[in-house]
Amino acid sequence: MEEKLRTAIIEELQRQSEEDGGPEVRVEEDRLVVNGSVDLDSLVMAVVGSVAGGP
């Protein structure tokens, strides 16, 4: 389950980073570096969806 959550978080933040004004995101080994604003509602929905088995 941890890997599913980790993947959901990283994928959502990377998706947000592609939007205009999105955060800069990079993964460094076991660290996630985020510089900028994050849409918390979208991040929560992505995490909930991964736990519930959604897309």
C-alpha positions as CSV (number, residue, x, y, z in Angstrom):
1,M,0.0,0.0,0.0
2,E,2.8,2.4,0.8
3,E,4.1,2.1,-2.8
4,K,0.7,2.9,-4.2
5,L,0.4,6.0,-2.1
6,R,3.9,7.1,-2.9
7,T,3.2,6.7,-6.6
8,A,-0.2,8.5,-6.4
9,I,1.4,11.5,-4.7
10,I,4.3,11.7,-7.1
11,E,2.1,11.3,-10.2
12,E,-0.3,14.0,-9.0
13,L,2.4,16.5,-8.2
14,Q,4.1,15.8,-11.5
15,R,0.7,16.4,-13.2
16,Q,0.3,19.7,-11.3
17,S,3.9,20.7,-12.3
18,E,2.9,20.6,-16.0
19,E,0.2,23.2,-15.5
20,D,1.0,26.9,-15.9
21,G,2.2,28.2,-12.5
22,G,2.4,24.6,-11.1
23,P,5.1,23.6,-8.6
24,E,8.6,22.5,-9.6
25,V,8.8,18.8,-8.6
26,R,11.7,16.4,-8.6
27,V,12.4,13.0,-7.0
28,E,15.8,12.5,-5.5
29,E,16.2,8.9,-4.3
30,D,13.8,8.6,-1.4
31,R,13.1,12.4,-1.2
32,L,10.5,14.5,-3.0
33,V,11.4,18.1,-3.6
34,V,8.5,20.5,-4.3
35,N,9.0,24.2,-4.9
36,G,5.8,26.1,-5.4
37,S,2.1,25.9,-4.6
38,V,0.3,22.6,-4.6
39,D,-3.4,22.1,-5.2
40,L,-4.1,20.2,-1.9
41,D,-7.7,19.2,-2.9
42,S,-6.4,17.5,-6.0
43,L,-3.6,15.8,-4.1
44,V,-6.0,14.5,-1.5
45,M,-8.3,13.2,-4.2
46,A,-5.5,11.4,-5.9
47,V,-4.4,9.7,-2.7
48,V,-8.0,8.7,-1.8
49,G,-8.5,7.4,-5.3
50,S,-5.4,5.2,-5.0
51,V,-6.6,3.8,-1.7
52,A,-10.1,3.2,-3.0
53,G,-8.7,1.6,-6.2
54,G,-9.7,4.5,-8.5
55,P,-7.8,5.8,-11.5
